[in-house]
C-alpha cells in the first residue's frame, strides 16, 4: 500500500514539473510577460516579502494588473488546485494506512517496518530479562566495592532531635522534685525545650548576679559569702540559660567551624565539645554556674584553689575534670560547677569519679 502511494506521489510531481516547464517556456517567449512580474506573485501578496528574491534575480516590481495572459493564469490556478487536492488525498490515505498498521501488530511482525525483525526480537528479549530481574531476588555475591565516602551529614540517621544528623540521638528526661539534685544532663540525656525552672538570683540582693534554680541559689549564695570572707569573690558569669540562648550560642560555634572548612556534621560535633547542644546542658536546667572566667587558665587562680577545697561543702562539684574528657565528652572546664547536694558532692569528690561514672551511666 505504501509503495503504491509513493508511486502516485512521484507521478503527480513529475506532471507538475512538466507543466511548469511548458508554462515557463510560454512566459519566456511572451512579449507581454517578459521583464514583468505576475500580480499574483508580486509584493501585493499579503504577508509575503519577496524583496530578497527580486533583488537576487534582477526583477523590479512593476504594476501589471490586468496585462497578463488570462488564459495562462487560469490554467496555472486550476493546475495548482488539482495538485493541492491530490496531495491532500495522498496525505489522508497515508494516515489511514499508518493507523491500520499500528492497530495490527501481527502485520508488522512479518515485515521489517522501522526496525528489522532482529531488532524487535532483541528489544523484546531485553524487556523480558528486565522484568525477570525486577521480579526475582538477586543471587549475586555481595559487592566488594569500597564504602561510600559521602559527607557524614548525608548518611547519618535522622532522629527526633534537631541535631541527630551529627549523631546525637538523646533520651529525653524529666526533672522532678525527687531527682533534681542528681539528674544527669548531657548529650545522651536531655531536657525538653519547654522546661523552665523557677529561678532566683545566685547572690542574694545582687540583681547583677546570674540566676539559678531557686533550690540551688541559696547554696551558691552561702558559698559566695564564705569565699568573700577569705577575700575570694566568686563572680557569676553564666548560670541559667534558656534553650533558645543555648541554641544561639551553639549555632554560632558551628558557624565558626564551618568557616574553617568543616562540613556541617564535623562542625556540629566539634562545637559540642565546647558548647553543649540545646537541652543537653546543665545550664538549661539552672543547676550549674560558670564562675569568674571561661578560660582554662582559671585553674591557676586562688579562686579555683578555694573551690577545689571547699565547694563540696556547699553541694558543688567540678563537673568536667581534666582527666575525664573521654567520659564527659566535654573539654576540661575549671569554671563549671554543678550543684548535686552536700552529701552527694562529698561522696563524689572522695571517689575521684565524674558524675557519669558515679551514676554508672558512662557513654
Protein Blocks (a to p, Z undefined) as FASTA:
>chain_A
ZZmmmmmmmmmmmmmmmmmmmmmmmmmmpmklgopacfklmmklghiafklmmmmnopac
ddfehiacfklmmmmmmmmmmmmmmmmmmmmmmmmmmmmmmmmmklmmmpnkjbdfklmm
mmmmmmmmmmmmmmpccfbdcdfbdcdfbdfklmpccdfbfklmnopacddddddfklmm
moccdfkbccdfklccddddfbghiakbccddfklmmmmmmmmmmmmmnopacddfblcd
dfklmmmmmmmmmmmmmmnopafklmmmmmmmmmccehiafklnopaccehiacfklmmp
mklmmmmmmmmmnopacfbafklmmmnopacdfkbccdebjklmmmmmmnopafklmnop
aZZ
